[in-house]
Amino acid sequence: MLYKLIYLFHTDLSWLNVFRYITFRTILSTLTALMICFFFGGWAIRRLHEMQIGQYIRDDGPPNHKSKQGTPTMGGCLILPAIILSTLFWAAPENIYIWIVMFVILVFGAIGFIDDYLKTAKKDSRGLSATSKFSFQILAALVVAMVLYIYPGFDSRLNLPFFKTIAPDLGVGYIPLIVFIIVGASNAVNLTDGLDGLAISPLIVAFGSYLVFAYLSGHVKIAAYLQIPYVSGTGEISVLCGAVVGAGLGFLWYNTYPAEIFMGDVGSLPLGAVLGTVAVITKQELVLALVGGLFVFEALSVIFQVAYFKFTGGQRIFRMAPIHHHFELKGWPEPKVIVRFWIIAIILALLSISTLKVR
């Protein structure tokens, strides 16, 4: 919205024409969110300390995590306002996709906030019940799916990576797919958020990738050249992705090992849901499995561990799930696990971008 106000004066000051370019506004959005998190991070940590909003460490977790007990959490309360403000400053306010993502941030953020609040302020280690959490997530994702499905500028065809001409129309079946992607991404990121900086860095990489996807899919000529679906208006989503990248970098300053603050469910749940929503909006739904392959791997490790434990009557595949704890218990120092997972996330992101030409 701020850029609209500035752009009003472009007839008097020709250099203000630069604000009509999505690339320029994406850079501004990234820097704005970064500065908000960077400069308000210390204040947020002090306030959370004063309010005694500290991380609860389960007894069945890795023994070396006990030292993290009491570290301020709910850092998502810093990340989300930075994303929202930066996006509202520099994105086009009339763009429907921006408001859909804003809805996702607010609703999933509220779910995560309630869960964190119950765990910290109310000292209830269980937080929201799994049934309640999933029900609210599914309901919110269903609203998004219905809006996208009935929106005239959006279609229900599924884009298949590596194939130029195959795009099956799922019809009404596209709605449950959207719900699955959004809810699945939300919980996959939540499961990954178990070590200092482990979740936020792959999120920065993933949103950096979707920043590229959003810009290209919203440009009619480039989309035609690359033979990817053109979705009018998705270029503005790159401004939002830039805001997430900036907020993530600012938050990582304080979240890197040893962490001074954790993002909590109020951060991980909405950021994962936004990633899934952006993947749907840009028509790169299936590429999400590659871009966010690290999150998929973490989620699958939990699913396989639980299923195998029940099937065998108590045996385990991994020493502990999610799988980052498995490597910890094998003797890897926490920073080694984190950095190696970051490297994997970058490799997967590069492979995902390569799908733009290998079609």
N, C-alpha and C positions, 0 to 999 in steps of 0.2 A: 504493500500500500504506500509505503514511503516513496518508492521509486515513481509512482504515479504522480505524487505531489511534486517531486523534483522535475519530472519530465514535462510538467506544464509550462516550464520556462525555456524549453528547448528552442522555441522560435526566436527568443532573445539571445540565448547563449547556445550557439550551435554545438559546442562540445558536450552538451548534455544529451545529445543524441546517443551517446554511448550507453545510456541506461536502457535503451530499448533492446539491447543485445542480451540474450539469455546467458551467454558465456560470461559477460562482465558481471551480471547480477548474481550468477552462481559463485563467482569469486568473492563478491561482497558478502553474500550469505555465509559462505564458509568462514571468512575472517570475522564476521560479526558474532557468529555462534562460538567460535574459538575464543574470542576476547571475553565474551560473557562468562563462559565456564572458567577461563583462566583467572580472571580478576575476581570473580565471586566465589571461586572454589575454596579459598582459605576461610572466608567468612562462613560458608556453608558448613565446613568441617567443624568450626568452633561452635556454631549454633547447634549442630547435631550432638556435639559433646555435651553442651549445656543441657540439652533436652534428654540426654541419656538414651539416644537412639543408636544403640550399638548392635553389632552383628551377634547373632546367637549361633554357637557352634555345637552341632550334634555330638553326642557321646560316641556314636558309631562311625564318626568321620576319621580321617587320618590323624594320628596323634599330634603331628607337628602343627596342626591347624588350631590347637588350643590357644596359641599365642595371639591369634587373630580375634579372640573373644573380646567384645566391647568396641571394636573398630567401628567408627560411624558408618551407617548404611543409609539406604534410601537416597543415594546419590542421583537417582533418576529425577528427583525434585530439582536438581540443578540442570541436568541434561535437557529435560523436556521443555522448560520455559525458554532455554537458549534456542532450541530448534523452532519452537512456535514463533517467538519474536523475530528471529532472523528470516523465517519463511514469510511471515506477514509483512515484514519490511520490504522484501525484495522480489517476491513472487506476484504474479498477476492476480488480483483479488477476485476476478470474475471467473477464474478457472475452477471448474467443478472438481477436478481431480485433487487439487490442493485441499479443498474442503473435505473431501472424503478421507484423505490421509489425516487431516486435523481431527476428524471424528474418531479415527482409529487411535490416534495418540491419546486423546482425552479419555476415551472409554477404557482402553486397555491399561492406561496409566492409572485410572481410578481403581481398577481391579487389583493391580499390583500394589497400589498405595494401601488399600484396605488390608491386603494380605500382610504387608510389611508392618503396618500399624498394629495388627493383632499380635504379631510375633515379637515386636519390640516394646511398644508402650504398654500393651496388655500382658506381656510376658507369656503369651500362648505360643508355644513352639510349633503348633500345628498350623496356625494361621487359618486362612479360609480352607474349608474342606475341598478335596479334589473335585467332588461333584459340583459344588457351587462355582468353583473357579472355571471349570470346563463349560458349565452351562452358560455363564455370563459371556465367556469368550465366543462360544458358538453362536449365541444370540447376536452379539455385536458383529461378528463376521457375516452372519446371515443378512443383516441389514445392508452391509457393504455390497454383498453379492447381489442382492435384489436391486439396489440402486444402479449398479453397473450393468446388470442384465437388461433393465428397462431403458437405460440411457441410450438415446438415438445414435450417438456417435461411437458406440461400443458394440463389438460383435462377439459371438460366442464360439468363434473358431479357435482351435488350439494350435499354436505354432510349434512345429517340431524342429528342434535343432538339427543341423546337417542336411535337412531336406528342403528343397526350394518350393515344391508344388504341393506337398502334402500338408493340408491344414483342415482336419476333420471338424465339422460343425457339431458341437456337443449339444446344442439346443439348451433345454432346461437343465440338462445334466451338467452344464457349466457351473451352476450355482453351488452344488455340493463340492465341486472341485475347488472353487474359490474359498469356501469355508475351510476345507481341509488344508489348503496352502497357508492361509492366514493363521489359523489356530496351531497348525503344525510348526510353522516358523517361529511363532511366539514362544512355544514351549521348548523348542530345540535350543533357542538362544538362552532361555532361562536355565536349562540344564547345563549349558556350557559355562555359565557364570559361576565358576567354583574356585578359580585361582586369580591372583592379582593381575589384572589386565588381560586375562585370557579371552573374555567375551568381547570387550570393547574394540580391541585391535582387529579381529576378523570382521567385526561389524563395519569398521572404517573402510576396510578393503572391499567388503561386499557392496556398501553404498557407493564407494568410488566407482565400482564396476557398473552399477545401475545408473549412476550419473551419466555415464557414457551411453548406456542403452536408452535412457530416457531422451537424451538430446538427439540421438540418431533416429529413434522411432518417431519423434515429433517433427522431423525435417523431411518434407515430402520428397525432395530430390535424392537425399542421401539414403533414405529408406528404400526408394525404388532401385537405386544403384546396388545396394547391399542385398536386395530382395528379402527384406524383413518387413513385418506388418507396419504400415503407417497408421499412427493413432494421433489424430489432431489434438493438440493441447498438451501432449505428454512432455513437450520440451520444458514446460514450467516445473515438472517434477524434478528436473536436474537441479533446480534452485533449492528444492527441499532436500535432495540428497546431499548437496553441498553443505547445507546447514547441519545435517547429521554428521558428516565427516568432520566439520569444524568443531562441533560440540564434543564429538568423540575424542578428538585430539586434545582439546582443552581439559576434558575429564581425565584422559590418560596421564596427564601431567601429575595428577594426584593419585591415580589408581594403579600406576606402575609399581612393581615390586620394590620395597614392601609397601603395600597399599595404605594410604591415609584415609581412604573412603571407598566403600563398595556401592555399586549402583542399586542393588536390591531388586526385588520384583517390580517395583515402580519404574525401574529403568529397563530391565531385560524383557519383560513381557510386551510393553508397547513398541520397543525398538524391533523386536522380532516380528511383531504383527505388521509394523510399517514396512519392513523388508518384504514380507509376503504380499502385502497390498501393492507395493511398487512393482513387484514382479508380475502381478496380474495386470495392472494398468498398462505397463509397457509391452504386454503380450510376450513376455519372456518367462513364462511360468515354469517350464521344465528346466530352463537353464539355472533356475534357483538351486536345484539339486547339486549343481556343479559349483556355482558361485558360493553357496553356503554349504559346501560339502563337509566342512569341518563340523558345522552344527548338526548336519544329518548323521554324521558318524557318531557324534556324542549321543544323540537321541537313540540311534539304533543300538548302541552299546548297552543302554539302560533296558530297552525292550528285550533284547536277546538275553541279557543277564536275568531279568525277572522271569521270562518264559522258561529258560533252561533250569532255573532254580526250582520252579514249580513242577516241571516235567520230570526232573531227576530226583525230586524229594530232598533238595538241599545242596546240590553241587553247584559250582559256579564256573563260568567261562573266564571271567576276569577277577582279579583280586578285589576290586571294588569298581562300581560304576557310579557316575559316568567315567569314561575310559581315562580321562586325565588323572583320576585318582589311582588307577591301575599302575600307571607309569611312576607316580609318586611312591607307591608302595614297593615298586621294583627297585627303588633307590635313586631315581632321577631327582636331582634338586629341582625345586619349584621353578626357578628362572629358566632352567633348561627345558622343562616341559612347555612353558609358556612360549619361549622364543621358537622352538621347533614347530609348535602348532601355528604360530604366526607365519612361519615360512611356508607351511602347507597351505594356509589360507591364501597367500599371495600366488602360489603356483596354480591353485584351483581358479583364482580370479583371472589369471592370464589365459588359462585354457578356455574359460568361459567366453572371454572376449574374442578368442580365435574362432568361435563358432559363427561370428558375424560374416566371415569370408568363406569358411569351409561349409558350403551349402550346395 
